[in-house]
Amino acid sequence: MIIRRANIHDLKAIVEIYNQAILTKKSTADLTPVTPNSRVEWFNQHTPDRYPIFIAETENIVAGWISLSPYRSGREALGFTAEVSFYIHTDYQRKGIGTKLLDLIIAESPKIGIKTIFAIILEHNYPSINLVEKFKFEKWGFLPKVADFMGNEVGHLYYGFRVAR
């Protein structure tokens, strides 16, 4: 397995993995699958020098991805804080890929000026909760019943990690 910065040619695989997550109704609050065309702007906003996207590739297959995104874009005092998102292809889950991706993003964060990382996780997404807790992310907040999956209301957990100590 190799981990590298994503390029626009990876967008189709990134979207495929994200759409798998949408179908589970446990990993994202999106309910409708997205298309590569609808995600081009999102991809382009993730510049390698500030808000990178990394992919894990095994045997020329994108097995997972991770990204940093701005928190409250445009508010200068929050410019050192980023939201982390990660998704693993269903065929490659529980193989340590998420661990390797999160380890990399934590290591890269100080190099690009990020001091604080947080993850927003649906309260029933136990694999993601376990992963961030493994890295000593702390529960910083909880918003109850903010996501409605056709009558099944769940909350959002906010987990934070201070990169700069």
N, C-alpha and C positions, 0 to 999 in steps of 0.2 A: 504494500500500500504506500502511496505517496500522497502528501498533502501539498497543495500548491494554491496560489492565488487563482481565483476564477477569472475566466475571460468570457466574452460575449458568446462564444461558441458553446459554453457550458450551460447557457440559460435554459435550453430545452430540458436538460436533465434536472436542473435546479427546480424548474416548474413541475416536472413530473413527480419529484420527491415531495414537494410542497402539496401538490394535489392529493397524494397518498395520505398526507397528514390531515387534510381537510375532510376526507372521507371517514376518518376515525372519530371525528367530533370530540377529540381529546387533546389535540396538540395545537390547535389554532382556533380563533373565533371566526375565521372565514367559513362561510357555509357553501359557497359556490366555487367550483374549480376555476383557476385562472389560466390565462394563455401566455405563451412567451411574449407575444406582442404587447399584452397588457402590463408586462413586468419590465419592459426595456427601460423605462424612465427610472423605476426603482433600482434596477441594476446600475445604471449610469450614475446615480446619486451615491453609490458605494465606491468612492474613489480609493484606490489601493493605499494611498498615503495617509488617509484619515479614517475611512469607514470601509475596511476591506471585507471581501467575501473570500473564504477559503473553501476548497473542495477536497474531499478525500476520494482518491481514485484507486481502484484495484482492478487490475487486468483491463485497463482502458474503460472502466465503467465508473461513473460517478456514484459512489456509495453513500455520500452524505455531504452536507455543507453547513457552514457557520458564517454568520455575519455580525458586524457591529453597525449599529444605526444611531444617528443623532438622537439625543433626548431633548425634546422641546427646541427644535431647530431655530436658530436665529437669536436665542437668548444667550448672550455672551457668557454670563456667569456659569451656565450649564454646559459649556463647550468641552469640558474635561470629563463628561459623563456620557456613557454610551449604553445602549440596550443590546444585549446579545440574543441572537436567535439561532437555533440549530435544529436540523432535521436530518434523519437517517432513512435511507431507502429501506422499505420493509424487508427485503431479502438480506440486509446486512445489519439489522438491529441486534443488539446484545453481543457484539463482537469487539467492543472497545473503541469503536470509531468515534463516538461522541466524546469519550474521555480524551482521546488524542486531539480532537478538534478544539475542545474547550481548553485543554492545557496549552495549545499553541496560541489561542486568542488571548489568554491571560499573559503569556510571555510577550506577545507582540504589543499589547496595549501601552505599556510605558514608552515604547519606541515611537509611538504615534501621538503621544500626549494625552492618553486616556488614563485618568486616575481612579475612576469608579465605573464598575460594570454592574448592570442589573439585568435580571431576567424576569419577564412577566409570564407566569405559568398558570394555566387553568388548574384549579384545585384538584381535579381528578387525573391529572397527568403525572402519575407516580414515577414513571421512568425518568422524566426530566427533573422532577423534584429530587429524586435520589442522586442524579448526576450532579446537580449544582451543590447539594449538601455535601457530597463527597469532596468537593473543592472548597468547602468551608464558606460557601455563600450563606448569608444569614437572612432569615425572614424579616423583612423590613416593613411589610404592609400586607393588608388583605382587604379586598373589595368584594363583599358578599353579593352573590346573585346578580352579577353584572352581565353575564353571558347567558343567552337563552337559546338553547338547542331544541326548538320545537316543543317548548313546555318544560324541558329539563334545565332549570336554572343552576348555574355554577358560578363560583367566584374566581377572582384573579388573585394569585399570590405574587407579591413583589419580593424577589430575592436580590440582595445586593452583596457586592464584593468590592472591597477597597484594595485596589492594585498598589497605589502609592501609600506606604505606611508612614 
